[in-house]
Amino acid sequence: MKNPVYWAVLVGMSVLLMEQGLPVRSQGDPQSDNRVMDNITVRQGETVFL
């Protein structure tokens, strides 16, 4: 069994990652610098139609 502090840190980090949302990357070519890429964040539990 791991130390309780280990579990507290693990749960805390998981909550922070879920609160920030997940970044969604464009399907465009990542090498092309002449195109402006949109930075879209989708939070957990939300529905997004692209």
BAVO-775803 format. One record per residue (C-alpha): x, y, z; residue in one letter. Coordinates in steps of 0.25 Angstrom, whole numbers, plus 5000, padded with zeros to 4 digits. Example, Ala and Ser with C-alpha at 12.3 -4.5 7.8 and 13.67 -1.06 7.14 Angstrom:
REM BAVO-775803
@east->5049	north->4982	up->5031	residuo->A
@east->5055	north->4996	up->5029	residuo->S
END
This chain:
REM BAVO-775803
@east->5000	north->5000	up->5000	residuo->M
@east->5005	north->5014	up->4996	residuo->K
@east->5006	north->5025	up->5006	residuo->N
@east->4994	north->5034	up->5008	residuo->P
@east->5001	north->5046	up->5004	residuo->V
@east->5004	north->5039	up->4990	residuo->Y
@east->4989	north->5037	up->4988	residuo->W
@east->4986	north->5052	up->4992	residuo->A
@east->4996	north->5057	up->4982	residuo->V
@east->4991	north->5048	up->4971	residuo->L
@east->4976	north->5052	up->4973	residuo->V
@east->4980	north->5067	up->4974	residuo->G
@east->4988	north->5066	up->4961	residuo->M
@east->4976	north->5059	up->4954	residuo->S
@east->4966	north->5069	up->4959	residuo->V
@east->4975	north->5080	up->4953	residuo->L
@east->4977	north->5074	up->4940	residuo->L
@east->4962	north->5072	up->4939	residuo->M
@east->4959	north->5086	up->4942	residuo->E
@east->4968	north->5091	up->4932	residuo->Q
@east->4962	north->5084	up->4920	residuo->G
@east->4968	north->5076	up->4909	residuo->L
@east->4974	north->5084	up->4897	residuo->P
@east->4969	north->5080	up->4883	residuo->V
@east->4979	north->5081	up->4872	residuo->R
@east->4975	north->5085	up->4857	residuo->S
@east->4977	north->5075	up->4846	residuo->Q
@east->4985	north->5085	up->4838	residuo->G
@east->5000	north->5083	up->4835	residuo->D
@east->5008	north->5086	up->4848	residuo->P
@east->5020	north->5090	up->4839	residuo->Q
@east->5013	north->5102	up->4832	residuo->S
@east->5015	north->5115	up->4840	residuo->D
@east->5007	north->5123	up->4830	residuo->N
@east->4994	north->5118	up->4835	residuo->R
@east->4988	north->5123	up->4848	residuo->V
@east->4984	north->5111	up->4857	residuo->M
@east->4972	north->5112	up->4867	residuo->D
@east->4974	north->5108	up->4881	residuo->N
@east->4961	north->5101	up->4885	residuo->I
@east->4959	north->5096	up->4899	residuo->T
@east->4949	north->5085	up->4902	residuo->V
@east->4945	north->5083	up->4917	residuo->R
@east->4941	north->5070	up->4922	residuo->Q
@east->4926	north->5067	up->4921	residuo->G
@east->4924	north->5077	up->4910	residuo->E
@east->4919	north->5074	up->4896	residuo->T
@east->4926	north->5081	up->4884	residuo->V
@east->4922	north->5080	up->4869	residuo->F
@east->4934	north->5084	up->4860	residuo->L
END
